[in-house]
Amino acid sequence: MLLASSQKNGFTLVELAIVILIAGLLMGIGIFSWQSMMKARKIAATRSALYQAKDCLLTRIASTNKFPDYSSPVDCSNPDSTRDVDFCLCQIKDAWGKRIVLLEGRDGTGCLSSSSRYVTRNKAASQMRATLTSQIRDTHGKTIKRVAFVLISKGEDGEFDSDTYGDYFPNDNDLANCIDPANPIPDFSNNTDDIMIVITGNELQTILDY
């Protein structure tokens, strides 16, 4: 009778297996949810870093009416604080510890950083507005014209998703370059984890409110 009672009140191997399976599934779901939450937080933190870099550059643009300039190459171990990109991007990293890079547009005379023209027209100061000629394809496949500059994070894998813009930064320390019209249009439509924001000439003029 005692043996029968013990067998009746205990767990069979099948029941134990089911309990272990359910516990494993719950643990797996929990781990996946935690990983997804952490990834979402890092993406949000990286977007925040991109906008922080943008705000830093806009502040400097507002005081000069000139497009962001930079050293060639940028040396973040001893950044030139008189250069916009050096000052702003050397102090900011994405959530994966990588530096944000800047891809600048062009006007009719060349790269915007070296253009003799300005963001907005100031007739009193004899400052003529640049005619922006560069374009990109954004993450939705839409062509964006009159590109001033693009800020890019390589994302979690630390690699550029497309050679159409990644080739402008062959070395890890490369922080800035200029779109070459002889190359394919920088295309962000097939991104897997790169994160970017684009700033156009129209946006700059609206922000500066000239």
N, C-alpha and C positions, 0 to 999 in steps of 0.2 A: 504493500500500500504506500509506503514511504517513497519507494522508487517511482511508482506511477505518479505520485503527486509532484515529485521533483521534475520529472520529465514534462508534465503538463504545464508547470509554471515557468519553465526555462524557455530560451530562444533556440530555435532550430538553426542550422547552418544557412538555410535559405533566407530566413528572417534576418539574421545577422548580415548577410551579404546585401540584402535590400537596404538595411539601415546604413551600411557603409557606403553604398552607391549613392543614396540620397544625400548623405553628408558630403561626399566628394563633389556632387553636382552643385550643392549650395555653396561650397567653398570656391569652386571654379567660377560660379556666377559672381561671387563677392570679389574675387581677385580681378576678373574682367571689368567689373564695374569700377573698382578702385583704379585700375590702369587707365580706363577711359576717362575718368574724372581727372586724373593727374595730367593726361595728355591735353585735355580741354583747358586745364589751368595754364599749361605751358604755352599753348597756342594763344590764349588770351594775354598772357604776360608778354609774349613776343609782339603781338599787335600793339600793345601798350608801348613797348620799346620803339617800335617803328614810328608811332605817333609822337613819342618823345623826341626822336631824332628829327622828325618833320618840324615840330614846333621850334626846336633849337635853330634849325636852318632858316625857318621863316622869320624868326626874330632878327637874325643877322641880315637877311634879305631886306627886311623892312627898314633897316638903318642905312643901307647902301644903294638900294634899288638895283643891285647887281645879282646875277645868278651865282649859286655856290661855287667857290673855287677850291682848289686843293693842291697839295704838293704832289710831285711825281718822282718817286712813289711816296705815298703817305707812310710816315714812320711813327707808329703809335708809341714806341718806346721814348720818343722825344717829339711829340706833336707840335706843329707850328700853330700857335693859337691865333695867328693872324689869318689863317686859312679856314674857311667855313667848315669844310668836310673834316679836316684834321681835328678841329676843335669839337665838333658835334659828335662824330661817329667813333672817335677813339675812346670816348668815355661811356659808350653804350654797347651792350651785348644783348643777344636774344636769350631766351630761357634755357637754351642748351649751351650757353657759354661762347657762342660764336659772334663775331662782329657783323654788323649790318653793312651792306655795301650799297653804293649809289651808282646808278647808270644814268648819265645825263643826256639831254637832247642836244640838238643843234639849231643854228639859224642859218641864214644864207651865207654867212662868212666862216662858219666852222663851229667848234664846240662852244656851248653857251658860257662855260667858265672862263673862256678867253675872248669872248665877244666884246666888241667895243660898244655894243648896244645894251639896252637896259630892259628891266622887267616891264616897266610902264613908261609912258611918255611924260616927260617933264619939260615943257617948252621953255619955261623960264631958265632952266639950267642947261638948255640945249641937249637934253637927253632924249634920244630917239628909241622907240620901242623895238625890241628884237622881233623878227618874224620867225616863229618857231616852225621847223619843218619835219621834226621827227615824229614817228608814230610807233605804237606797240599793239599787240593783241592781248587783251586782258584775260583773266581766268574764265570768263564766260564766252570767250571767242570774239568779243566785240573789239573792233579797231578803235583805238583812242588816238586822236590827232593832237598836234601842238603840245607834245610832251616836253615838260621842263626837266623833270627827273623822276626816277623810280627808286624807291628804297626796298631792298630785298633781304629777307632772311632765308638761309638754306634749309631751314626746318630741322626736324629731328635727325634725319640721316646725315646732315652736314654736307650734302652734295646738291649741286644745281640740277633741277629736273630737266632742263633743256639747254642744249648747246647754243641756241640762238641768243641767249644772254649769258650763259655760263662761260662761254669762250672769252668773254671780255675780262674775266677774272681768273687767269690760269694759275695764279699762286694764292696761297691762303692769306697772304698779307696784302693782297690787292683790294683796296677799298673803293676805288672810284675809276670810272672810265666813261668814254663818250661813244654814243651810238654811231656806227659807221654805216652810211647809206648804201655802201657797196655790199654789205652783208644782209642776210635775211632779216626780216622784221623780228625783233624780240617777241617771242610767243610764250605766253604764260597759260595758254588754254589747256595744256596737258599736265599741269602741275599735280604732283601727288602730295607733297608736303611743304613745298616752298611757300612762303608768305610774303606778299608784296603790297605796297600802296603806290599809286601813281599820282603825281602832281602836274597839272597842266598849266599852260600859260593863262588860260581863262580863270582858273582857280586862284592863281597868284594875284592877278589883277583885281579880282573880287575881294580877296583877303586884304590887300594893301589899300583898297578903297580909294583909288585915284580916279 
